[in-house]
């Protein structure tokens, strides 16, 4: 079930039930993050996933954000869909970090549409908390722009978070501050749909970073490719690393072709 204006209140109630658990996990992650000395949440997320052999591939599926996959060598690695706008990529990065850092979780795929599965809701709520600070409400409330969508876009640019993640967090704050006018405004705008082209046009109009609402189309196997190549040199008879290296090369070739077609507009 997708989060819409009709079930927004249900989502907020569920968030409040899991809030203490998520805050404890955030405290754990903050201790873990101390070693990175990286101040931007989106770059922290990418570095954490790169330490877990992150794979970045452009997958032409608008509902597929990322997953944790098992490779031929048994390694479980995060995969991020770089055919999604960067804002969604950052959100999915933190979502997958939740799965990687919580014990005994099943290996699952994640759709950006967000189903009301408790584990997925926890991962999404964790992701939004890692990206969006408590300053969202006063920041949004004091923006001078008249149009709601303009204020939302400015917050997306500031917090590097997707539209609905911003609105859900803002709705929670509006309830806390008993701001019924803002609650109604959020619900009235919650189900709006914008294409990538629409977002780019709006971000340009507002002098925001339009790259945030564009796909990156990155094809990158990072440390995983390096590890497979180095291990194969050290142990050329090791079948596991040989198969892993061949698997990576096959994927890389395939998705470089996909990247080219996406960039040329030959895939939707």
C-alpha positions as CSV (number, residue, x, y, z in Angstrom):
1,X,0.0,0.0,0.0
2,X,1.4,3.3,-1.1
3,X,1.5,6.2,1.4
4,X,-1.1,8.7,0.3
5,X,-3.1,11.6,1.9
6,X,-5.7,9.0,2.8
7,X,-3.4,6.9,5.0
8,X,-1.0,9.7,6.0
9,X,-2.4,9.7,9.6
10,X,-2.0,6.0,9.8
11,X,1.6,6.3,8.8
12,X,2.3,9.0,11.4
13,X,0.7,6.9,14.1
14,X,3.0,4.0,13.1
15,X,6.0,6.3,13.1
16,X,5.2,7.3,16.7
17,X,5.0,3.6,17.8
18,X,8.5,2.9,16.4
19,X,10.1,6.2,17.2
20,X,11.9,5.2,20.4
21,X,13.3,2.1,18.7
22,X,14.5,4.1,15.7
23,X,16.0,6.8,17.9
24,X,18.0,4.1,19.8
25,X,19.3,2.8,16.4
26,X,20.2,6.4,15.3
27,X,22.2,6.8,18.6
28,X,24.0,3.5,17.7
29,X,24.7,4.7,14.2
30,X,26.0,8.1,15.4
31,X,28.6,6.3,17.4
32,X,29.4,4.2,14.3
33,X,29.6,7.3,12.1
34,X,32.2,9.0,14.3
35,X,34.9,7.2,12.5
36,X,33.9,8.7,9.2
37,X,34.2,12.4,10.1
38,X,31.9,13.2,7.2
39,X,29.3,15.9,7.9
40,X,26.8,15.5,5.0
41,X,24.4,12.7,5.7
42,X,24.2,11.6,2.0
43,X,28.0,11.3,1.7
44,X,28.1,9.4,5.0
45,X,25.5,6.9,3.7
46,X,27.4,6.3,0.5
47,X,30.7,5.7,2.4
48,X,29.0,3.2,4.7
49,X,27.6,1.3,1.8
50,X,30.9,1.4,-0.1
51,X,32.5,-0.3,2.9
52,X,29.9,-3.0,2.3
53,X,30.9,-3.4,-1.4
54,X,28.1,-1.1,-2.8
55,X,27.0,-1.8,-6.3
56,X,25.4,1.1,-8.2
57,X,23.5,0.3,-11.4
58,X,20.9,2.1,-13.5
59,X,17.8,-0.1,-13.5
60,X,14.9,1.1,-15.7
61,X,12.2,0.4,-13.1
62,X,10.5,3.5,-11.5
63,X,9.4,1.5,-8.5
64,X,12.7,-0.2,-7.6
65,X,15.0,1.8,-5.4
66,X,17.4,-0.8,-4.1
67,X,18.0,-4.1,-2.3
68,X,20.5,-6.3,-0.6
69,X,21.7,-9.0,-2.9
70,X,23.7,-12.2,-2.4
71,X,26.6,-12.6,-4.9
72,X,28.0,-15.9,-6.1
73,X,30.7,-15.8,-3.4
74,X,28.0,-15.5,-0.7
75,X,28.7,-11.8,0.0
76,X,25.6,-9.8,0.8
77,X,25.9,-6.4,-0.8
78,X,23.7,-3.3,-1.2
79,X,22.5,-2.4,-4.7
80,X,21.3,1.1,-5.4
81,X,19.3,2.0,-8.6
82,X,21.0,5.0,-10.1
83,X,18.2,5.5,-12.7
84,X,16.3,7.1,-9.8
85,X,16.8,10.8,-9.0
86,X,19.7,11.4,-6.6
87,X,17.3,12.4,-3.8
88,X,15.8,9.0,-3.9
89,X,19.2,7.3,-4.1
90,X,20.2,9.0,-0.8
91,X,17.0,8.0,0.9
92,X,17.4,4.4,-0.3
93,X,21.0,4.3,0.9
94,X,20.0,5.0,4.4
95,X,17.1,2.6,4.1
96,X,19.5,-0.2,3.1
97,X,21.9,0.8,5.9
98,X,19.1,0.1,8.4
99,X,18.8,-3.4,7.0
100,X,22.6,-3.9,7.1
101,X,22.9,-2.7,10.7
102,X,19.9,-4.4,12.3
103,X,20.5,-8.1,13.3
104,X,18.4,-11.0,12.0
105,X,16.6,-9.1,9.2
106,X,15.6,-10.9,6.1
107,X,17.2,-10.0,2.8
108,X,14.5,-7.9,1.0
109,X,14.0,-5.7,-1.9
110,X,12.6,-2.2,-1.4
111,X,10.1,-0.3,-3.5
112,X,10.0,3.5,-3.2
113,X,6.2,3.2,-3.0
114,X,6.7,2.0,0.6
115,X,4.5,-0.8,1.7
116,X,3.1,-1.0,5.2
117,X,5.4,-3.8,6.3
118,X,6.7,-2.9,9.7
119,X,10.4,-3.6,8.9
120,X,10.2,-1.5,5.8
121,X,8.4,1.3,7.7
122,X,11.2,1.2,10.3
123,X,13.8,1.4,7.5
124,X,12.0,4.3,5.8
125,X,11.5,6.2,9.1
126,X,15.2,5.7,9.9
127,X,16.2,7.0,6.5
128,X,14.1,10.1,6.9
129,X,15.4,10.8,10.4
130,X,19.0,10.5,9.2
131,X,18.4,13.0,6.4
132,X,15.9,15.5,7.8
133,X,16.6,17.5,11.0
134,X,14.1,18.8,13.5
135,X,14.7,22.2,12.0
136,X,12.4,21.3,9.1
137,X,9.2,22.8,10.6
138,X,10.5,26.2,11.5
139,X,12.5,26.4,8.3
140,X,9.5,25.6,6.1
141,X,7.1,27.7,8.1
142,X,9.2,30.9,7.7
143,X,9.9,30.6,4.0
144,X,8.6,33.6,2.0
145,X,7.5,31.7,-1.1
146,X,3.7,31.7,-1.5
147,X,3.3,28.3,-3.3
148,X,3.4,25.2,-1.2
149,X,5.3,23.2,-3.8
150,X,8.0,25.9,-3.9
151,X,8.6,25.7,-0.2
152,X,8.6,21.9,-0.4
153,X,11.2,22.0,-3.2
154,X,13.5,24.3,-1.2
155,X,13.3,21.8,1.8
156,X,14.1,18.9,-0.6
157,X,17.2,20.8,-1.7
158,X,18.3,21.7,1.8
159,X,17.8,18.3,3.4
160,X,18.6,16.2,0.3
161,X,15.4,14.2,0.8
162,X,12.4,13.2,-1.4
163,X,9.2,15.1,-1.6
164,X,7.0,12.6,0.4
165,X,9.7,12.1,3.0
166,X,9.7,15.9,3.6
167,X,5.9,16.0,3.8
168,X,5.6,13.1,6.2
169,X,8.1,14.7,8.6
170,X,6.5,18.1,8.2
171,X,3.0,16.6,8.9
172,X,4.3,15.0,12.1
173,X,5.6,18.4,13.2
174,X,2.3,20.1,12.2
175,X,0.4,17.7,14.5
176,X,2.8,18.4,17.3
177,X,2.4,22.1,17.0
178,X,-1.4,21.7,16.4
179,X,-1.1,23.5,13.1
180,X,-4.3,22.3,11.4
181,X,-3.9,24.7,8.5
182,X,-0.5,23.3,7.6
183,X,-1.9,19.7,8.0
184,X,-4.6,20.5,5.5
185,X,-2.2,22.1,3.1
186,X,0.1,19.0,3.3
187,X,-2.8,16.6,2.6
188,X,-4.0,18.8,-0.3
189,X,-0.5,18.6,-1.9
190,X,0.6,15.1,-0.8
191,X,-0.6,13.1,-3.8
192,X,0.7,15.5,-6.5
193,X,2.8,13.7,-9.1
194,X,5.8,15.3,-10.9
195,X,7.9,13.9,-13.7
196,X,11.7,14.2,-13.6
197,X,11.3,17.0,-16.2
198,X,8.8,18.8,-14.0
199,X,11.2,18.7,-11.0
200,X,14.1,19.9,-13.1
201,X,12.1,22.8,-14.4
202,X,11.0,23.7,-10.9
203,X,14.4,23.4,-9.3
204,X,15.9,25.6,-12.1
205,X,13.1,28.2,-11.5
206,X,14.0,28.3,-7.8
207,X,17.8,28.3,-8.5
208,X,18.1,25.0,-6.6
209,X,20.5,22.1,-7.4
210,X,18.7,20.5,-10.3
211,X,21.2,17.5,-10.2
212,X,19.3,16.4,-7.0
213,X,16.2,15.5,-9.0
214,X,18.1,13.9,-11.9
215,X,19.2,10.3,-12.2
216,X,23.0,9.8,-12.0
217,X,23.1,6.6,-14.1
218,X,26.2,5.5,-12.3
219,X,27.6,2.1,-13.0
220,X,30.1,1.2,-10.3
221,X,31.2,-1.9,-8.5
222,X,33.9,-0.1,-6.4
223,X,35.6,-2.3,-3.8
224,X,33.8,-5.4,-4.9
225,X,35.4,-5.3,-8.4
226,X,38.8,-4.5,-6.9
227,X,38.6,-7.3,-4.4
228,X,37.6,-9.9,-7.0
229,X,40.4,-8.8,-9.3
230,X,43.0,-8.8,-6.5
231,X,41.9,-12.1,-5.0
232,X,41.9,-13.7,-8.5
233,X,45.6,-12.6,-8.9
234,X,46.5,-14.0,-5.5
235,X,44.6,-17.2,-5.9
236,X,44.0,-17.8,-9.6
237,X,42.6,-21.3,-8.9
238,X,40.0,-20.0,-6.5
239,X,36.7,-20.7,-8.2
240,X,34.7,-18.5,-6.0
241,X,36.6,-15.3,-6.8
242,X,36.9,-16.3,-10.5
243,X,33.1,-16.7,-10.7
244,X,32.5,-13.5,-8.8
245,X,34.9,-11.6,-11.2
246,X,33.1,-13.0,-14.2
247,X,29.7,-12.2,-12.7
248,X,30.8,-8.5,-12.1
249,X,32.2,-8.1,-15.6
250,X,29.0,-9.5,-17.1
251,X,26.9,-7.1,-15.0
252,X,29.2,-4.1,-15.8
253,X,29.0,-4.7,-19.5
254,X,25.2,-5.1,-19.4
255,X,24.6,-2.0,-17.3
256,X,27.0,0.2,-19.2
257,X,24.8,-0.5,-22.2
258,X,21.7,0.2,-20.1
259,X,23.2,3.5,-19.0
260,X,23.9,4.6,-22.5
261,X,20.4,3.8,-23.6
262,X,18.9,5.6,-20.6
263,X,21.0,8.7,-21.2
264,X,19.9,8.7,-24.9
265,X,16.3,8.4,-23.9
266,X,15.9,5.0,-25.5
267,X,14.6,3.3,-22.3
268,X,11.7,4.6,-20.2
